[in-house]
Amino acid sequence: MHYDNRHSMLVAWAKVALPLSALALLSVLFLFSGKADPEMAQLYAKVDVAELAREQRMTAPEYSGMTEDGAALTVTAAAARPDTDGAGASAADLKAKLETPGGFTADLAAKAGRIDPGSGAIVLSDQVTVQTSSGYRLATTKLEVATDRTALTAPEPVRAEGPFGTITADQMRLGTSESGAQDLVFNGHVRLLYQPQE
Amino acid sequence: QQVAFAGLRADTAAAVEVSADSLTVNQADGTAVFTGNVVISQGDMRLKAATVEVEYGADRTRIARLHASGGVMLASATEAAEAREAVYEVTSGQLVMTGDVLMTQGENVMSGQKLAVDLKTGTGQMDGRVRTILQPGAN
């Protein structure tokens, strides 16, 4: 194909040469990839890589079990790690749910918790809150959750918002009474404040 | 017999405070029982008893009655009344004490079987073999 003027010839050549060079350029692109330097990656990693590698940790652990009187107990946490003395484990940001066959449920939450191998109980501490299906909302600083039977024990002062008022007491215990229903027992300087609404 | 209680007034809208040694709340039906030197106080009315059981109104957020038993003592500035049991209607301010009621008002002593007190108006009604001992010279 001969053109009389230079411009058309030049364009014709360009239509062939340019795509070919583009193709060549792209195909060699992958040859020049940079190497990812693992040392450098550590600086930008959000999770503390060194700590993760050094420590034994379990993220988002979940414990679930059945107590002798048939109540289901499930405990989840953000992270758990075995104790330094080797006995028991401690966990952070725990959430637990206790459901008894009678239909009573208790939702527990705490910032920190420990599994005490001796008594087999899970000890929640640091901003412990309990919400029961019967409308009680309790806040305390320490709560022992038994894993072999339905029993919650709060040895330190507890404050409870009940359906009919606020209750404060030195200790609280929730257990199954002979009749099979759950009893919430407050002991020591119990005070109920009830505001009658007309 | 009509009795006037000058001191026995309770503001039935005031907050009711119940303090005790222990409280057991049954989570199934929600009955609450206070035990161990229980003191019910509302305004300046104090009612001491051994055990107090809470009875709810229609929905479970309202307390209708407080059943005090095991020896009840009602105290105010000038009067004191003792009985075996008492039922306090929280909403209406009615207090009914039954069982060997002994009421002292200054030097006057009155005993009977049943004492009904309306804490709103401070008037009371004693009946059941009422015996009154009036000290001469008292007002």
Interface residues (C-beta under 8 A of the other chain):
Chain A: G102 F104 T132 S133 S134 G135 Y136 G162 P163 F164 G165 I167 A169 L174 S177 S179 A181 Q182 D183 L184 V185 F186 N187 G188 H189 V190 R191 L192 L193 Y194 Q195 P196 Q197 E198
Chain B: T12 A13 A15 V16 E17 V18 S19 A20 D21 S22 L23 T24 V25 N26 Q27 A28 D29 G30 F34 V54 Y56 R60 T61 R62 I63 V90 T91
